[in-house]
């Protein structure tokens, strides 16, 4: 996927080492991503800049946002995010 990118200052090997997932990958950000963590509130559409895949989980860094959102990656490529982290390292450890 030519549009897939890594966070600045990170290599794919570093992401794999910190997360413990030896098959972690950078994914194309052109996909539907929703923030679904607020019960009773409407889902919020996120516009991903970076998407990191970890089997059925993923981390998303939206455009114009410094937080990292954790969520479920579905077979159709869409993502529902239900947790947020201010730091990529902590998000990777949270997987």
N, C-alpha and C positions, 0 to 999 in steps of 0.2 A: 504494500500500500504506500504509494509515493507520498501521500499527504500526511502520513503518520509521523509524529515528532515526539521527541523526548523533552523532558523539562530541562531548562538551561542548567548546566553544571552537573548533570547526571548522565551516566552511561546505562545501557540496558543491563550490564552485568551488576552494577551497583544496585539497581532496582531489584534485580533477582536476589542478590545477597541479603538486602535489608528485609524484603518481603518473605523470603524463604521459598519463593515459587521459582523454580528453575526454568519454567516455561512462560514466564511473564513476557508480554509483548506490547509494543506501542501499536495502537489501532487508529484507523482513519477517524477523524473527528466528525465527519459528515454523517450524522445519525441523529435520531430523536432521543433527547435526554430530558427527563422530568425529575423535579424535586418533589417527592411525595411524602415527606416526613411530618407534615403538619396535619394531624387528624381533623377532619371537618373543614379544612381549608382547600380551595382549589389547587390542583397541581400547578407548579410553576415550570415553565419551559426554560431549560438552561441551554446556552449556546457554547458548546465545547470548543476549547482551543487544543487541549491535550487529552487523550484517552489512553489509559493503561489497562490492559486486560490480564486477568488472573483467573483463567477458566471461566466460571460462571459469575465471578465478581469483577468489579472494575473500579478505577479511580478516575475522576473527571475533574479537570481544571477548566472552568468556564472562562470565556473571553471577559476581560475587565473585572476579574475577581481573583483574589489571591488565595481563596480557600480551595480545598480539595474535597470533592464529594464522593462518597463510597456508595456503590449501588449494585444492583443485579443486572447482569448482561444477559439478554434473552436471545434466543435463536434467530430472531428476525433482525438482530443488531441494535434494537432499542435498549435503553437503559432507564431504570427507575432508581433514583438515588434516595437514600433514607438516613444518611449520616454525613456529617461534615467535620473537617479537620482544618486547622489553620496552618499546619505544617505537613509537607509531603512525607518527611521521615516518620512522623507519628501516624499518618494515614497508612503507610506501608506496614508499620508494625501492628496496626489495628486489623489487618487482614487476617 
